[in-house]
C-alpha cells in the first residue's frame, strides 16, 4: 500500500477480500472465537501466535480498520480504542508508571488537559505544560530525569495553534523519549506527523474520520521508528520481561515496529478494556472511505467563512491558519500545504454576552459540543468543554472567555455564510 495515494488508501487499505469473500468490510459481531484445541488457544495467550480469542483484546473488524488508519499515517502498527480520550490515555500510560513525568503542550484539548493534570496526576504521573510557542530554552527546562514522553496536538482544539512538530521531535529525541502527536484535526489527509519526526500518533476518530456524528472512537498508531532498546532504562515496560506473559520482553520479541502496540493491546486493553464495538469500527470505516473528499471540502468552506468573518465589522478577531497574516500561516504551509481543517475560532465584538446573543440567533448552525463532522456547528468552549479550567488555565490554553469555536461543515458555503450574516445582523 506504500505506493498508493491517500485517496486510494481511504478506500482500499485495511480489509482486502479474497476470492468469494464479502466486498464490504465484515462485521464480526462476536465476543468469542472457537479453537480446536487448548494448545492452539494457549499459543494466543502466550503471544506465540496471531489470532483472536476474546473481543475485549482484539476483533477482526476493528483490526482491519486500524490497519487502514495505520496505512494512512504511514505507521507499522495500530489499534482502535473506544474513544479518543482512551487513545490518549493508553498512548501515554503505555510508557509511564507512578513516578514518571511527561512534557505536554499547554494548548491541548480541555478533556486531554484534565486527563493529564487531574486524573493521571492521581496515578502518580506528573505533567509539565509548556506553551507550544515557547523558546528552546523554556522547552529544554521542562524536561526532567524521569521524563518519558512529549505530547502535543497537530492543530490544538480549540486554540488552533499549529505545533512545530520538527522542533518538539528534536527536543524529545535529544532526551531519549518519543513525541506523541494527536492528529485529530488535521487527519493524515492534511498532515502526516511521522514524516516530521513524531513517533506515535493518536486520533479521536469520533471527529473527521467518522465524520457523521455516528460513533465515538479512538486510534493509536506507532511509526515503528523509536528504538526502545536504545533507551532501555527509560522504558522497562517494553524492555524487561512481563511476568503476566511468562516473561516476554516486547522490544525483543516484536521489535521496534511492533513492541509498543503489542504491549498496549496485550496488557492495557486486556486489563482496562476500552474496546470499540465491531459495529462502531464498521461505521468508522464508512467514514474513512470519504475522508479525503470531505477534508478538501471542509478546508475550502472554512477558508471562505474565515475570510467573511475577518471582514465583518462585528467580529473582533479571527483565528484560522489559512488567513494571510495569521500567526501560524507559514507554519501551516510547511506542515499542511493542502489545508489545515474546517475549524475556526473567533470573537464577537462585545465579548461573552454578544457571543451568546449571536449564537442564539443562528438558524441552521447548531450549538453542539461536537466538532469536525459534516454538519456545521458552533460552541462557546469557556462555558462548556473547558468550563473546568480556571481563567488562568484558559488563557494558557489559548481559550479566552470570548472565544467561539465554529466547525465548518460540508454544506454549501453560501448557506453557511448566510446564516452567520443574519445572526450577526441581529445583534
C-alpha positions as CSV (number, residue, x, y, z in Angstrom):
1,X,0.0,0.0,0.0
2,X,3.0,2.3,0.3
3,X,2.9,3.3,-3.4
4,X,-0.8,4.2,-3.3
5,X,-2.1,7.7,-2.8
6,X,-4.0,8.6,0.3
7,X,-7.3,8.8,-1.6
8,X,-6.9,5.2,-2.7
9,X,-5.8,4.0,0.8
10,X,-9.0,5.5,2.2
11,X,-11.0,3.1,0.1
12,X,-8.7,0.0,-0.2
13,X,-6.4,-0.2,2.8
14,X,-7.1,-2.5,5.7
15,X,-9.6,-5.2,4.7
16,X,-8.7,-6.8,1.4
17,X,-11.2,-9.5,0.4
18,X,-10.1,-12.7,-1.3
19,X,-11.9,-14.8,-3.8
20,X,-15.6,-15.2,-2.9
21,X,-15.4,-13.1,0.3
22,X,-17.6,-10.1,1.2
23,X,-16.6,-7.0,-0.8
24,X,-17.7,-4.8,2.1
25,X,-15.9,-4.9,5.5
26,X,-17.4,-7.7,7.5
27,X,-18.8,-7.1,11.0
28,X,-17.5,-9.8,13.2
29,X,-20.2,-9.4,15.9
30,X,-18.8,-11.9,18.3
31,X,-17.2,-11.8,21.7
32,X,-15.6,-15.2,21.4
33,X,-13.7,-17.3,18.9
34,X,-13.6,-21.1,18.6
35,X,-10.4,-23.3,18.6
36,X,-9.9,-27.0,18.0
37,X,-7.6,-27.5,21.0
38,X,-6.4,-25.8,24.2
39,X,-2.9,-25.9,22.8
40,X,-3.8,-23.7,19.9
41,X,-5.6,-21.2,22.2
42,X,-2.7,-21.3,24.6
43,X,-0.4,-20.0,21.9
44,X,-2.6,-16.9,21.6
45,X,-2.4,-16.3,25.4
46,X,1.3,-16.7,25.3
47,X,1.6,-14.2,22.3
48,X,3.2,-17.0,20.3
49,X,0.6,-16.9,17.5
50,X,-1.7,-14.4,15.9
51,X,-5.4,-14.7,16.1
52,X,-8.5,-13.9,18.2
53,X,-9.9,-15.3,21.4
54,X,-11.8,-12.5,23.0
55,X,-13.1,-9.2,21.6
56,X,-12.1,-7.3,24.7
57,X,-8.5,-7.5,23.4
58,X,-8.9,-7.7,19.6
59,X,-11.5,-8.2,17.0
60,X,-11.0,-8.7,13.2
61,X,-13.3,-5.8,12.2
62,X,-11.5,-3.4,14.5
63,X,-8.1,-4.6,13.4
64,X,-8.9,-4.1,9.7
65,X,-9.9,-0.5,10.3
66,X,-6.8,0.1,12.5
67,X,-4.8,-1.2,9.6
68,X,-6.4,1.3,7.3
69,X,-5.6,4.2,9.6
70,X,-2.1,2.8,10.0
71,X,-1.6,2.8,6.2
72,X,-2.9,6.4,6.0
73,X,-0.5,7.6,8.7
74,X,2.5,5.6,7.3
75,X,3.0,3.6,10.5
76,X,3.8,0.0,11.3
77,X,1.1,-1.0,13.8
78,X,-2.1,0.5,15.1
79,X,-5.0,-0.3,17.5
80,X,-8.5,1.1,17.9
81,X,-9.9,2.3,21.2
82,X,-13.4,3.1,22.4
83,X,-12.8,6.9,22.4
84,X,-10.1,9.5,21.7
85,X,-9.7,10.0,25.4
86,X,-8.9,6.3,25.8
87,X,-6.4,6.6,22.9
88,X,-4.5,9.4,24.5
89,X,-4.6,7.7,27.9
90,X,-3.3,4.4,26.6
91,X,-0.7,6.2,24.4
92,X,0.9,7.8,27.5
93,X,0.2,5.2,30.1
94,X,1.8,2.5,27.9
95,X,5.1,4.3,28.6
96,X,4.6,5.5,32.1
97,X,4.1,4.4,35.7
98,X,3.8,6.1,39.0
99,X,6.8,8.5,39.5
100,X,7.2,9.3,35.8
101,X,6.9,12.6,34.0
102,X,5.6,13.9,30.7
103,X,6.1,17.2,28.8
104,X,2.9,18.4,27.1
105,X,1.8,21.4,25.1
106,X,-0.4,23.6,27.2
107,X,-2.9,24.2,24.4
108,X,-4.2,20.6,24.2
109,X,-8.0,19.9,24.2
110,X,-9.6,20.6,27.6
111,X,-10.5,17.0,28.1
112,X,-7.0,15.9,27.5
113,X,-5.7,18.6,29.8
114,X,-8.0,17.3,32.6
115,X,-6.9,13.7,31.9
116,X,-3.3,14.7,32.3
117,X,-3.4,17.3,35.0
118,X,-6.0,15.7,37.3
119,X,-6.7,12.1,36.6
120,X,-3.2,10.8,35.7
121,X,-1.7,13.0,38.4
122,X,-3.7,10.9,40.9
123,X,-2.0,7.9,39.4
124,X,1.4,9.4,40.2
125,X,2.3,10.6,36.7
126,X,3.2,14.3,36.6
127,X,3.0,16.7,33.6
128,X,4.7,19.9,32.8
129,X,2.7,22.0,30.4
130,X,4.6,24.3,28.1
131,X,3.5,27.0,25.6
132,X,3.9,25.4,22.2
133,X,5.5,28.6,21.1
134,X,7.9,28.7,24.0
135,X,11.6,29.3,23.4
136,X,14.0,26.5,23.0
137,X,15.4,27.3,26.5
138,X,11.9,27.1,28.0
139,X,11.2,23.8,26.3
140,X,14.5,22.3,27.4
141,X,13.8,23.4,31.0
142,X,10.6,21.4,31.0
143,X,12.4,18.0,30.8
144,X,13.2,16.1,34.0
145,X,15.3,12.9,34.5
146,X,12.1,10.9,34.7
147,X,10.5,12.3,31.6
148,X,9.1,9.5,29.4
149,X,7.4,11.3,26.5
150,X,6.4,14.6,24.9
151,X,2.8,15.2,23.9
152,X,1.2,17.8,21.6
153,X,-1.6,18.3,19.0
154,X,-1.0,18.9,15.3
155,X,-3.8,21.6,15.5
156,X,-4.8,22.5,19.0
157,X,-8.5,22.2,19.9
158,X,-9.9,24.9,20.1
159,X,-6.9,27.3,20.2
160,X,-5.9,26.2,16.6
161,X,-2.2,26.5,17.5
162,X,-0.1,24.7,14.9
163,X,2.6,22.6,16.6
164,X,6.1,22.9,15.3
165,X,6.5,19.1,15.1
166,X,10.1,19.1,14.0
167,X,11.2,21.2,16.9
168,X,9.3,19.2,19.5
169,X,10.5,15.9,18.0
170,X,14.1,17.1,18.1
171,X,13.8,18.1,21.8
172,X,12.1,14.8,22.7
173,X,14.8,12.7,20.9
174,X,17.6,14.7,22.5
175,X,16.3,13.4,25.8
176,X,15.7,9.8,24.5
177,X,11.9,9.9,24.6
178,X,9.2,9.7,21.9
179,X,7.0,12.5,20.6
180,X,3.3,11.6,20.7
181,X,1.1,13.8,18.5
182,X,-2.7,13.9,18.5
183,X,-3.5,14.4,14.8
184,X,-7.3,14.5,15.1
185,X,-8.0,17.9,13.5
186,X,-5.5,17.7,10.6
187,X,-6.0,13.9,9.9
188,X,-3.4,12.1,7.8
189,X,-5.0,13.7,4.7
190,X,-3.6,17.1,5.6
191,X,-0.6,16.2,7.9
192,X,1.4,13.0,8.5
193,X,3.4,13.7,11.7
194,X,5.7,10.7,11.2
195,X,7.3,12.5,8.2
196,X,8.3,15.3,10.5
197,X,9.8,13.2,13.3
198,X,6.8,12.2,15.5
199,X,6.9,8.7,16.9
200,X,3.3,7.9,17.9
201,X,0.1,9.4,16.6
202,X,-3.3,9.4,18.2
203,X,-6.8,10.2,16.9
204,X,-10.2,10.9,18.2
205,X,-11.8,9.0,15.3
206,X,-15.1,10.5,16.5
207,X,-14.3,13.6,14.6
208,X,-13.3,13.9,10.9
209,X,-12.5,10.2,10.4
210,X,-16.1,9.2,11.3
211,X,-17.4,12.5,10.1
212,X,-21.1,11.9,10.6
213,X,-21.8,12.0,14.4
214,X,-22.3,8.3,14.3
215,X,-19.6,6.7,16.6
216,X,-17.2,7.5,19.4
217,X,-13.8,6.1,18.9
218,X,-10.0,6.5,19.0
219,X,-6.9,5.1,17.4
220,X,-3.2,4.9,18.3
221,X,-0.6,4.4,15.5
222,X,3.1,3.6,16.0
223,X,5.7,4.8,13.5
224,X,8.0,1.9,14.3
225,X,10.9,4.3,14.3
226,X,11.6,4.8,18.0
227,X,14.3,2.4,19.3
228,X,13.1,1.3,22.7
229,X,16.1,-0.9,23.3
230,X,18.5,2.1,22.8
231,X,16.8,3.7,25.8
232,X,16.0,0.6,27.7
233,X,16.5,2.1,31.1
234,X,13.7,4.6,30.4
235,X,11.1,2.1,29.3
236,X,11.3,-1.1,31.4
237,X,7.7,-2.0,30.4
238,X,8.9,-2.6,26.9
239,X,12.5,-3.7,27.5
240,X,12.2,-6.0,30.6
241,X,10.2,-9.3,31.0
242,X,6.5,-9.0,31.5
243,X,5.6,-11.6,34.2
244,X,1.9,-11.6,33.1
245,X,3.0,-13.1,29.8
246,X,5.6,-15.7,31.0
247,X,8.5,-13.2,30.9
248,X,8.1,-11.9,27.3
249,X,10.2,-8.8,26.6
250,X,8.1,-6.9,24.0
251,X,11.0,-5.0,22.4
252,X,12.9,-8.2,21.8
253,X,10.0,-10.4,20.7
254,X,8.3,-7.8,18.4
255,X,11.0,-5.3,17.5
256,X,10.6,-1.6,17.4
257,X,7.9,-1.9,14.7
258,X,5.5,-3.9,16.9
259,X,6.5,-3.8,20.5
260,X,4.6,-0.6,21.5
261,X,1.2,-1.6,20.1
262,X,1.5,-5.2,21.1
263,X,2.1,-4.1,24.7
264,X,-0.8,-1.7,24.6
265,X,-3.1,-4.4,23.3
266,X,-2.0,-7.4,25.3
267,X,-1.5,-5.5,28.5
268,X,-3.6,-2.3,28.7
269,X,-6.6,-3.4,26.6
270,X,-6.6,-6.7,28.4
271,X,-6.8,-5.0,31.8
272,X,-8.7,-1.8,31.1
273,X,-10.9,-2.9,28.3
274,X,-11.6,0.4,26.3
275,X,-12.7,-1.7,23.4
276,X,-14.6,-0.4,20.4
277,X,-17.7,-2.3,19.3
278,X,-17.3,-4.1,16.0
279,X,-20.3,-2.2,14.7
280,X,-18.6,1.1,15.6
281,X,-15.5,0.1,13.7
282,X,-17.6,-0.7,10.7
283,X,-19.3,2.7,10.8
284,X,-15.9,4.3,11.2
285,X,-14.7,2.5,8.1
286,X,-17.5,4.0,6.1
287,X,-16.4,7.5,7.2
288,X,-12.8,6.8,6.3
289,X,-13.8,5.9,2.7
290,X,-14.8,9.6,2.1
291,X,-12.3,11.2,4.4
292,X,-10.1,12.7,1.6
293,X,-13.1,14.1,-0.2
294,X,-14.6,15.6,2.9
295,X,-11.4,17.2,4.2
296,X,-11.0,19.0,0.9
297,X,-14.5,20.4,1.2
298,X,-14.1,21.3,4.9
299,X,-11.0,23.3,4.1
300,X,-12.5,25.0,1.1
301,X,-15.6,26.1,3.1
302,X,-13.6,27.1,6.2
303,X,-11.3,29.3,4.1
304,X,-14.3,31.3,2.7
305,X,-16.1,31.5,6.0
306,X,-12.9,32.8,7.7
307,X,-12.5,35.4,5.0
308,X,-16.1,36.5,5.5
309,X,-15.7,36.8,9.3
310,X,-12.4,38.5,9.0
311,X,-14.0,41.3,7.0
312,X,-17.2,41.7,9.2
313,X,-17.5,44.8,11.3
314,X,-19.0,43.0,14.3
315,X,-16.2,40.4,14.5
316,X,-13.3,41.4,16.8
317,X,-10.8,38.8,15.7
318,X,-10.5,35.6,13.6
319,X,-8.0,32.8,14.1
320,X,-7.6,30.5,11.1
321,X,-4.2,29.5,9.8
322,X,-5.4,29.8,6.2
323,X,-5.6,33.6,6.5
324,X,-2.6,35.5,5.4
325,X,-1.2,37.3,8.4
326,X,-2.2,34.6,10.8
327,X,0.4,33.8,13.3
328,X,0.6,30.2,12.1
329,X,0.1,30.9,8.3
330,X,3.7,30.0,7.4
331,X,3.9,27.0,9.7
332,X,0.7,25.7,8.3
333,X,2.1,26.0,4.8
334,X,5.0,23.9,5.9
335,X,3.2,21.1,7.7
336,X,-0.2,21.3,5.9
337,X,0.2,22.7,2.5
338,X,-3.2,21.4,1.3
339,X,-5.2,22.9,4.1
340,X,-5.5,22.6,7.9
341,X,-9.1,21.7,8.9
342,X,-12.6,23.1,9.0
343,X,-12.4,24.6,12.5
344,X,-12.3,28.4,13.0
345,X,-12.2,30.4,16.2
346,X,-13.2,34.0,16.5
347,X,-14.5,36.6,18.9
348,X,-17.6,38.8,18.6
349,X,-17.3,42.4,19.5
350,X,-19.0,42.9,22.9
351,X,-17.4,39.8,24.4
352,X,-19.2,36.9,26.1
353,X,-22.7,38.4,26.1
354,X,-22.5,39.4,22.4
355,X,-21.3,35.9,21.5
356,X,-24.2,34.3,23.3
357,X,-26.7,36.6,21.7
358,X,-25.2,35.9,18.2
359,X,-25.2,32.1,18.8
360,X,-28.9,32.2,19.9
361,X,-29.9,33.8,16.6
362,X,-28.4,31.1,14.3
363,X,-31.0,29.1,12.4
364,X,-29.1,26.3,10.6
365,X,-25.8,26.2,12.5
366,X,-26.4,24.3,15.7
367,X,-24.9,24.7,19.1
368,X,-23.2,21.4,20.0
369,X,-20.2,20.0,21.9
370,X,-19.2,18.0,18.9
371,X,-16.8,19.3,16.3
372,X,-15.3,18.2,12.9
373,X,-18.1,16.5,11.1
374,X,-20.3,17.0,8.1
375,X,-22.7,19.5,9.8
376,X,-21.7,23.0,10.7
377,X,-21.8,23.5,14.4
378,X,-20.7,26.1,17.0
379,X,-19.6,26.2,20.6
380,X,-18.5,28.6,23.4
381,X,-15.7,26.5,25.0
382,X,-15.2,28.5,28.1
383,X,-18.8,27.7,29.2
384,X,-18.8,24.1,28.0
385,X,-15.8,21.9,27.1
386,X,-13.3,24.0,29.1
387,X,-15.5,25.0,32.0
388,X,-13.5,23.0,34.5
389,X,-10.4,25.2,33.8
390,X,-9.6,28.4,35.7
391,X,-9.3,31.8,33.9
392,X,-5.5,31.5,34.2
393,X,-5.6,27.9,32.7
394,X,-8.0,29.1,29.9
395,X,-5.5,31.9,28.9
396,X,-2.6,29.4,29.0
397,X,-4.6,27.0,26.8
398,X,-5.4,29.8,24.3
399,X,-9.1,29.7,25.1
400,X,-10.2,33.2,26.1
401,X,-13.7,33.8,27.6
402,X,-14.8,35.4,24.3
403,X,-13.6,32.6,22.0
404,X,-16.2,31.0,19.8
405,X,-15.4,27.8,18.0
406,X,-17.0,27.2,14.6
407,X,-16.7,23.8,12.9
408,X,-17.5,24.4,9.3
409,X,-19.2,21.5,7.6
410,X,-19.6,20.4,4.0
411,X,-22.9,22.1,3.3
412,X,-23.0,24.8,0.5
413,X,-20.7,27.5,1.8
414,X,-23.1,30.3,0.8
415,X,-25.8,28.9,3.1
416,X,-23.3,28.7,6.0
417,X,-22.3,32.3,5.4
418,X,-25.9,33.5,5.1
419,X,-26.8,32.1,8.5
420,X,-23.8,33.7,10.1
421,X,-24.6,37.0,8.4
422,X,-28.2,37.1,9.6
423,X,-27.2,36.2,13.2
424,X,-24.6,38.9,13.3
425,X,-27.0,41.4,11.8
426,X,-29.5,40.8,14.6
427,X,-27.1,41.8,17.4
